[in-house]
C-alpha cells in the first residue's frame, strides 16, 4: 500500500469529512455562555465634592482580617 504523500484516499477523505461534521454538530449543541448581569445593582455615581469612601462588604471583610 504505497501511496504518494499528495494523494488522498477515499477512506481518508470520508473520515475527515465525518470528523468535521461530528465536531460541527457538537459545537452547535453546546450551550452559549452569556454574562450574568446582577439584577437591581447599578453603579453608584461618584460624589462631586469628594467623600467617595463607602463602607462596603468588601471593606468590612478586610477590617475583620486585620483584627488581632
Steps between C-alpha positions, in 0.01 A plus 500: 500500500735763380339837439653827403479763778291740289223252417199457728319170519127487507509349850709792634274753334182350647658461844602867499157613381333288770725647769429855387127429496508349850696795640259747337201314645643497852596867476149599392342308791718655771330768710600859444659663803350839567628744761296522817366847568399547864144628522439826680864600539594819327839666537505782751563849374820655636435795731594843363645637827718205598403257773495206262583247774223260590499209740430200281499127575843476343640768735331340803662165411840669479460662841405163652827351372704774669360433847739333743 
